[in-house]
Amino acid sequence: MDDGETPLMMPSLALHRLPTLADDGHAVAAIPNPIAHHPLYHPSPSFFIFPTDVVLRDILLDASSAAAQRRQVAAYHRAGPRRKVAFDPARVRAAIVTCGGLCPGMNTVVCELVVVPLEPATVHHWHKAGGTVLGTSRGGFDLARIVDAIERHGFNQVYAVAVTGIPKTVDNDVGIIDRSFGFHIAVEAAQQAIAAAHVEAESAVNGVGLVKLMGRSAGHIALHATLSSRDVDCCLIPEEGFYLRGGGGLFEFLYQRLKKNGHAVVVVAEGAGQGFIPRTAGAGADESGNPAFLDVGAWLKAELKAWWEEEHAGENFTVKYIDPTYMIRAVPANAGDNLYCTLLAHSAIHGVMAGYTGFVSGPINGNYAYIPMAEVAEAKNPVDTKDHKWAWVGFITNQPDFIIC
């Protein structure tokens, strides 16, 4: 160390242990991984993952601070093939379930998980189709019946393609991991809706194109779609409050934008503004027991038209509302998400074969890891409105903060 150089303080690691089959009293075998003797592939010594290999959750810190030495950095077991496995592949009977709404990439995950009884030739083209070949639904969760069915059919492995297990949510609101599959294709598909709204708005006198995108508790799709499009005049997300009427409000901002450009495009995440919308007696919860989200797009369109009639009666005005939700979530995965889903599925298989249970596979800082399911269930991933990305939205749209002074 040179004279005058600040000494670096290294934090300690806190390994987040995974539950294993042995924890429940099962006798766990230690069988040589059959990949080591594959007739077509001969793995190098570095191919297999050691039990001591970990992935760090945080890779950025101030190493010059004395607090860094006292800090513990979360570490997770690295995903990948082990030299020893807990299951004899010939005796594995696996169940695969897809849960919740559709998401681009679900069939890719299923295709990669399948070994038996479905044959690879059967699933060969599944990854090119949208939706899920297994079918899916919301609600109806009955733990006792599910466990009875697993036992009745003799399944000894279960792969859940859901928010947990293999992380599926286009909203990208799962915490800890870098992203959930389907998110990038959702942002890509949203561009068509925004482009259509822009054309509609430009083609009318005082035209407003209004696009509602997915994002119940997190506005990542709306944010990234806005940054990617560059045609958006205002982006509304659940994490950032706004108000409609009065000086500095949304409607006054849109009126000024219409006076300047003759048109405007608004992107709103489905979870934004829910506190403003009057709730009816039937709007309690959805089939999964989650709070039912009201249609912020239809409400915003009605409120904007009513305000215009009050404040600018006689002036031409048009609102074109586009809701591409089902179009976006049903499209096939693109090349990036296909590759991502392949790696997720392979990581999940290796983790289960190693004897781990109750985990989620996913990338952390670009490296695939196994995260305890209970930890993922508690973690959230909202848009950080203090982050640079939200600031970039403001630079592109020139929208105000909509804060009542």
Backbone torsions as a table, in degrees:
resi	resn	phi	psi	omega
1	MET	NA	131.6	178.7
2	ASP	-69.7	153.8	177.1
3	ASP	-61.4	135.0	178.0
4	GLY	87.8	-7.6	-179.9
5	GLU	-78.6	135.8	-179.0
6	THR	-71.0	127.3	179.2
7	PRO	-65.3	143.7	-179.9
8	LEU	-88.9	135.1	179.3
9	MET	-105.3	121.2	-177.4
10	MET	-99.5	132.2	179.4
11	PRO	-76.7	167.4	174.9
12	SER	-93.6	162.4	-178.6
13	LEU	-101.0	141.3	175.7
14	ALA	-120.0	101.3	-177.5
15	LEU	-74.8	125.8	177.5
16	HIS	-88.9	102.0	-172.5
17	ARG	-69.9	143.8	177.7
18	LEU	-95.5	144.9	171.3
19	PRO	-69.1	148.5	179.4
20	THR	-126.7	166.5	177.0
21	LEU	-62.2	-32.2	-179.8
22	ALA	-64.3	-27.2	-179.8
23	ASP	-62.3	-28.0	-179.4
24	ASP	-94.4	12.1	176.7
25	GLY	88.3	6.2	179.0
26	HIS	-76.3	144.0	173.5
27	ALA	-78.7	114.9	-175.0
28	VAL	-100.7	125.4	-179.7
29	ALA	-78.6	167.3	174.4
30	ALA	-132.4	85.0	-173.5
31	ILE	-100.4	136.0	175.9
32	PRO	-55.9	133.9	-178.8
33	ASN	-62.3	124.4	-177.5
34	PRO	-64.5	-16.5	177.5
35	ILE	-61.5	-29.8	-177.9
36	ALA	-64.0	-21.1	-178.1
37	HIS	-121.6	28.5	-180.0
38	HIS	-67.7	136.4	-176.2
39	PRO	-69.3	-21.6	-176.1
40	LEU	-109.2	-16.2	-177.2
41	TYR	-130.4	128.7	-179.4
42	HIS	-116.9	98.0	-175.4
43	PRO	-65.7	145.0	175.6
44	SER	-78.2	165.8	179.9
45	PRO	-57.8	-28.9	-178.4
46	SER	-83.6	-0.3	-177.0
47	PHE	-67.3	-38.7	-174.4
48	PHE	-85.9	148.2	-179.6
49	ILE	-92.6	135.2	177.8
50	PHE	-84.9	149.4	178.5
51	PRO	-58.4	-23.8	-178.6
52	THR	-89.2	-2.1	178.1
53	ASP	-73.8	130.5	-178.2
54	VAL	-131.1	162.5	174.6
55	VAL	-119.9	131.2	-177.2
56	LEU	-88.5	138.7	179.1
57	ARG	-73.2	-42.9	-179.0
58	ASP	-109.8	127.5	178.7
59	ILE	-115.7	-1.3	177.7
60	LEU	-116.5	127.4	175.7
61	LEU	-158.7	162.6	176.8
62	ASP	-88.3	97.2	-175.2
63	ALA	-73.4	-9.2	179.5
64	SER	-88.2	-9.6	-176.9
65	SER	-84.7	140.1	177.5
66	ALA	-64.7	-25.4	178.6
67	ALA	-67.1	-25.2	-180.0
68	ALA	-62.1	-34.9	-179.0
69	GLN	-68.5	-28.9	-180.0
70	ARG	-87.7	-10.4	-175.3
71	ARG	-81.9	145.2	173.5
72	GLN	-108.0	130.2	178.6
73	VAL	-99.9	128.1	-179.7
74	ALA	-65.1	134.8	178.5
75	ALA	-127.9	141.1	-178.4
76	TYR	-124.4	150.1	177.6
77	HIS	-59.5	132.1	179.6
78	ARG	-71.6	138.7	179.9
79	ALA	-80.5	153.6	176.1
80	GLY	139.7	176.6	-176.2
81	PRO	-72.0	137.9	175.3
82	ARG	-102.0	158.6	177.9
83	ARG	-68.0	-31.4	178.8
84	LYS	-117.4	141.2	178.6
85	VAL	-120.8	158.5	-175.8
86	ALA	-94.6	-8.6	-178.7
87	PHE	-122.8	140.9	168.0
88	ASP	-79.3	115.5	-176.7
89	PRO	-52.2	-31.9	-179.4
90	ALA	-68.6	-19.3	-177.7
91	ARG	-105.8	2.3	-178.8
92	VAL	-76.2	134.0	172.8
93	ARG	-129.4	103.4	-170.8
94	ALA	-104.5	143.3	173.1
95	ALA	-110.5	139.5	178.1
96	ILE	-123.0	131.1	-179.7
97	VAL	-131.4	137.1	172.8
98	THR	-108.9	134.0	-172.3
99	CYS	-126.4	154.1	174.0
100	GLY	75.6	-157.2	-177.2
101	GLY	-73.7	165.1	178.2
102	LEU	-67.3	156.2	-178.6
103	CYS	-156.5	130.7	177.7
104	PRO	-57.0	128.9	179.3
105	GLY	108.8	-8.7	-177.7
106	MET	-61.5	-42.7	-179.0
107	ASN	-68.1	-30.2	176.4
108	THR	-63.3	-43.1	178.5
109	VAL	-61.9	-47.0	179.7
110	VAL	-60.6	-44.0	-179.8
111	CYS	-58.4	-41.2	-177.9
112	GLU	-76.0	-26.5	179.8
113	LEU	-77.6	-27.2	-170.6
114	VAL	-68.7	130.2	168.7
115	VAL	-127.8	-58.1	175.6
116	VAL	-141.6	154.7	1.4
117	PRO	-82.9	-13.8	176.6
118	LEU	-70.5	144.9	-178.4
119	GLU	-96.1	149.1	179.2
120	PRO	-52.7	-35.1	179.0
121	ALA	-62.8	-31.2	-179.3
122	THR	-68.5	-36.8	-174.7
123	VAL	-98.9	9.6	-170.1
124	HIS	-55.0	-37.9	-175.3
125	HIS	-105.8	6.8	-175.8
126	TRP	-61.0	-36.7	-175.1
127	HIS	-67.3	-12.1	-179.6
128	LYS	-92.0	-3.4	-178.1
129	ALA	-107.8	148.7	175.1
130	GLY	-80.4	178.9	178.2
131	GLY	73.2	-152.2	177.5
132	THR	-141.8	127.3	-179.0
133	VAL	-69.8	-17.5	-179.2
134	LEU	-85.4	-17.0	-173.1
135	GLY	84.7	157.1	-178.9
136	THR	-155.0	162.4	177.7
137	SER	-159.2	166.0	174.5
138	ARG	-104.7	149.5	174.7
139	GLY	75.4	-169.5	178.7
140	GLY	74.1	19.3	-177.3
141	PHE	-73.7	121.1	177.4
142	ASP	-135.7	97.7	-172.4
143	LEU	-58.1	-44.2	-176.9
144	ALA	-62.0	-44.1	-179.3
145	ARG	-67.8	-36.9	179.1
146	ILE	-63.8	-46.9	-179.5
147	VAL	-64.2	-40.4	178.6
148	ASP	-61.5	-40.4	-179.6
149	ALA	-67.0	-40.4	178.3
150	ILE	-61.4	-43.4	-179.2
151	GLU	-69.4	-39.5	-177.7
152	ARG	-64.1	-37.5	-178.5
153	HIS	-88.9	-3.7	176.6
154	GLY	74.5	26.5	179.1
155	PHE	-74.8	135.2	174.4
156	ASN	-116.0	3.5	172.1
157	GLN	-142.5	140.0	176.7
158	VAL	-131.1	125.2	177.2
159	TYR	-110.7	115.7	179.8
160	ALA	-100.1	113.8	175.6
161	VAL	-90.9	88.1	-172.9
162	ALA	-150.5	-162.3	178.0
163	VAL	-64.2	-36.0	175.6
164	THR	-110.2	164.9	-175.6
165	GLY	89.9	-92.1	169.8
166	ILE	-112.7	108.3	-163.7
167	PRO	-65.8	113.1	-179.5
168	LYS	-121.5	108.9	168.4
169	THR	-167.0	120.5	-178.9
170	VAL	-66.4	-21.4	-177.8
171	ASP	-67.2	-18.0	-178.8
172	ASN	61.8	34.7	-177.4
173	ASP	-100.2	12.8	175.7
174	VAL	-81.3	129.7	-177.7
175	GLY	-78.7	168.7	174.3
176	ILE	75.4	-55.0	-176.9
177	ILE	-73.1	160.9	-177.6
178	ASP	-63.6	-44.0	178.3
179	ARG	-166.0	160.3	175.2
180	SER	-100.0	154.0	-174.5
181	PHE	-73.1	149.5	-176.1
182	GLY	96.9	-17.4	-175.9
183	PHE	-66.6	-48.4	-176.1
184	HIS	-64.2	-41.2	178.9
185	ILE	-68.8	-30.6	176.6
186	ALA	-64.7	-42.1	176.7
187	VAL	-64.0	-41.5	-179.9
188	GLU	-64.3	-46.3	-178.7
189	ALA	-67.5	-28.9	179.4
190	ALA	-65.3	-22.2	-179.7
191	GLN	-60.9	-35.3	179.5
192	GLN	-63.9	-41.8	179.7
193	ALA	-66.3	-42.3	179.6
194	ILE	-66.0	-41.3	178.6
195	ALA	-62.6	-41.0	178.5
196	ALA	-65.1	-41.6	178.5
197	ALA	-63.1	-37.1	179.5
198	HIS	-65.7	-43.0	178.4
199	VAL	-63.6	-44.6	179.3
200	GLU	-61.0	-43.8	-178.2
201	ALA	-66.9	-42.6	179.8
202	GLU	-65.2	-27.3	-175.0
203	SER	-85.9	-0.4	-179.0
204	ALA	-119.8	162.3	173.2
205	VAL	-83.7	124.0	-174.6
206	ASN	52.4	53.2	-177.8
207	GLY	-92.4	136.6	176.6
208	VAL	-119.4	124.1	172.3
209	GLY	-98.0	123.1	-176.0
210	LEU	-116.3	121.6	-177.8
211	VAL	-121.2	124.6	174.6
212	LYS	-100.6	126.5	179.8
213	LEU	-116.2	160.3	179.8
214	MET	-65.4	150.7	-178.4
215	GLY	145.4	82.0	-176.2
216	ARG	-73.7	-53.8	-178.5
217	SER	-111.2	-5.9	-179.2
218	ALA	-141.0	135.6	-175.2
219	GLY	-98.5	32.3	-176.0
220	HIS	-62.6	-42.0	-178.8
221	ILE	-64.5	-45.9	179.1
222	ALA	-61.0	-43.2	-179.7
223	LEU	-62.7	-52.6	-176.0
224	HIS	-69.5	-33.9	177.1
225	ALA	-66.6	-36.8	177.3
226	THR	-65.2	-46.1	179.3
227	LEU	-64.0	-35.6	-178.1
228	SER	-75.5	-31.9	-174.2
229	SER	-80.2	-49.0	-174.9
230	ARG	68.9	6.6	176.8
231	ASP	-103.5	2.5	-173.2
232	VAL	-91.3	136.1	178.5
233	ASP	-97.1	-21.8	-179.9
234	CYS	-156.2	133.1	179.7
235	CYS	-120.5	124.7	-178.4
236	LEU	-116.2	127.0	-177.3
237	ILE	-129.8	160.6	-178.0
238	PRO	-62.6	-29.3	-174.1
239	GLU	-77.9	-13.2	-175.4
240	GLU	-122.8	118.6	-178.2
241	GLY	-70.6	160.1	175.3
242	PHE	-155.6	164.8	173.6
243	TYR	-135.8	160.9	-169.1
244	LEU	-92.7	-56.3	-168.7
245	ARG	-102.7	160.7	178.1
246	GLY	94.9	169.6	179.7
247	GLY	-60.8	132.7	-178.9
248	GLY	81.1	1.6	-180.0
249	GLY	-85.8	175.0	-176.7
250	LEU	-60.7	-45.8	-175.0
251	PHE	-66.5	-39.4	178.1
252	GLU	-65.6	-38.6	177.1
253	PHE	-61.9	-45.1	-179.7
254	LEU	-65.0	-36.8	178.8
255	TYR	-63.5	-42.5	178.2
256	GLN	-66.1	-35.9	178.1
257	ARG	-67.8	-37.2	177.5
258	LEU	-66.7	-39.5	178.2
259	LYS	-63.6	-34.4	-177.3
260	LYS	-81.1	-47.0	-172.1
261	ASN	-110.0	-15.6	-178.8
262	GLY	84.6	-7.6	179.3
263	HIS	-158.1	166.5	178.1
264	ALA	-155.9	151.2	176.9
265	VAL	-124.4	129.7	179.6
266	VAL	-119.4	129.7	173.6
267	VAL	-110.7	128.0	-179.0
268	VAL	-129.4	131.1	173.5
269	ALA	-75.2	146.5	-172.2
270	GLU	-62.2	-22.9	-179.7
271	GLY	-90.4	-3.1	-178.7
272	ALA	-75.8	146.4	172.7
273	GLY	67.1	15.0	-176.8
274	GLN	-62.9	-28.2	179.8
275	GLY	-69.9	-17.3	-179.6
276	PHE	-86.9	-24.8	-169.4
277	ILE	-81.8	125.5	176.7
278	PRO	-60.6	131.0	-178.8
279	ARG	-96.4	138.3	177.8
280	THR	-92.8	171.6	-177.0
281	ALA	-64.3	-28.0	-176.7
282	GLY	-87.8	-2.8	-175.3
283	ALA	-95.8	68.1	-179.1
284	GLY	-97.5	-74.1	-177.7
285	ALA	-141.5	157.9	177.5
286	ASP	-86.9	-171.9	-175.6
287	GLU	-64.5	-24.0	-179.8
288	SER	-91.1	0.6	-179.1
289	GLY	88.2	2.3	178.4
290	ASN	-81.5	153.2	177.8
291	PRO	-57.1	132.5	-179.9
292	ALA	-72.0	130.4	179.7
293	PHE	-95.5	130.1	179.3
294	LEU	-82.9	161.0	-174.3
295	ASP	-77.6	95.3	-178.1
296	VAL	-66.8	-28.6	-179.6
297	GLY	-67.2	-50.6	178.8
298	ALA	-62.3	-39.8	178.4
299	TRP	-64.7	-45.1	-178.6
300	LEU	-64.1	-39.4	177.9
301	LYS	-61.7	-45.8	-179.2
302	ALA	-64.6	-42.7	-180.0
303	GLU	-65.8	-39.6	-179.4
304	LEU	-66.9	-41.1	178.5
305	LYS	-66.6	-39.9	178.8
306	ALA	-64.7	-42.7	178.6
307	TRP	-62.6	-41.6	-179.0
308	TRP	-63.3	-40.7	178.8
309	GLU	-64.0	-34.1	179.7
310	GLU	-74.9	-42.8	-170.7
311	GLU	-97.2	-28.0	-173.7
312	HIS	-137.1	44.0	-179.0
313	ALA	-58.7	139.3	179.7
314	GLY	94.4	-18.3	177.9
315	GLU	-89.4	141.4	178.4
316	ASN	-63.6	142.7	-178.2
317	PHE	-162.2	138.7	-179.9
318	THR	-142.2	136.6	172.5
319	VAL	-120.7	123.8	175.4
320	LYS	-110.2	117.2	-175.3
321	TYR	-103.2	127.2	-180.0
322	ILE	-123.1	125.2	175.7
323	ASP	-118.8	98.4	-176.2
324	PRO	-93.0	19.2	-171.0
325	THR	-51.0	-55.7	-174.5
326	TYR	-72.9	-27.9	175.6
327	MET	-66.2	-41.2	-176.3
328	ILE	-70.3	-47.3	-171.9
329	ARG	-75.2	-15.0	-177.8
330	ALA	-96.8	-2.4	-177.6
331	VAL	-74.7	154.9	175.1
332	PRO	-66.5	157.1	177.1
333	ALA	-68.1	146.8	174.3
334	ASN	-83.9	-178.1	-175.6
335	ALA	-60.5	-41.6	-178.7
336	GLY	-63.3	-45.6	-179.6
337	ASP	-73.0	-30.3	174.8
338	ASN	-61.0	-45.9	178.2
339	LEU	-64.0	-43.4	-179.3
340	TYR	-61.2	-45.2	-179.3
341	CYS	-65.7	-34.9	176.5
342	THR	-61.2	-46.1	-179.4
343	LEU	-67.0	-37.3	177.0
344	LEU	-62.4	-46.2	-178.4
345	ALA	-64.5	-44.8	179.4
346	HIS	-63.0	-40.3	179.2
347	SER	-62.3	-41.7	179.8
348	ALA	-63.5	-43.0	179.7
349	ILE	-60.9	-47.1	-178.7
350	HIS	-62.9	-37.3	179.6
351	GLY	-66.8	-43.7	178.6
352	VAL	-66.3	-43.3	179.9
353	MET	-63.6	-27.2	178.5
354	ALA	-77.4	-7.5	178.4
355	GLY	100.0	2.9	176.3
356	TYR	-78.6	155.2	177.8
357	THR	-148.0	161.7	177.5
358	GLY	62.6	44.2	-178.4
359	PHE	-131.6	165.0	173.4
360	VAL	-117.1	133.0	175.5
361	SER	-96.5	139.2	180.0
362	GLY	-179.6	164.1	-178.6
363	PRO	-83.9	138.0	172.2
364	ILE	-124.2	115.5	-176.2
365	ASN	54.3	37.6	175.2
366	GLY	85.5	-4.2	179.6
367	ASN	-114.6	132.7	-174.2
368	TYR	-77.9	137.5	-174.3
369	ALA	-143.6	170.3	175.4
370	TYR	-111.1	123.4	-178.5
371	ILE	-114.0	133.6	177.2
372	PRO	-54.0	133.4	-175.5
373	MET	-60.2	-38.2	180.0
374	ALA	-61.9	-34.5	179.7
375	GLU	-70.8	-40.5	178.8
376	VAL	-66.5	-36.7	-179.7
377	ALA	-61.8	-29.6	-179.7
378	GLU	-88.9	-24.3	-174.4
379	ALA	-79.4	141.7	177.4
380	LYS	-121.6	162.0	179.5
381	ASN	-136.4	67.8	176.7
382	PRO	-74.8	164.4	172.9
383	VAL	-67.7	129.5	176.1
384	ASP	-85.4	104.3	-176.5
385	THR	-73.9	-3.2	173.0
386	LYS	-96.4	-1.9	-178.3
387	ASP	-82.1	163.8	-177.7
388	HIS	-62.0	-33.6	-175.0
389	LYS	-62.5	-40.9	179.3
390	TRP	-69.1	-33.4	175.0
391	ALA	-64.1	-37.8	178.8
392	TRP	-63.8	-34.3	176.3
393	VAL	-59.1	-44.3	179.1
394	GLY	-63.6	-37.6	178.6
395	PHE	-64.7	-36.8	-177.4
396	ILE	-77.7	-44.8	-175.0
397	THR	-89.0	-23.2	-173.2
398	ASN	59.7	29.4	177.6
399	GLN	-82.2	150.1	177.7
400	PRO	-80.1	-179.4	179.0
401	ASP	-82.9	-10.3	-179.5
402	PHE	55.4	44.6	178.6
403	ILE	-101.7	126.6	179.7
404	ILE	-74.6	121.0	-179.9
405	CYS	-87.1	NA	NA
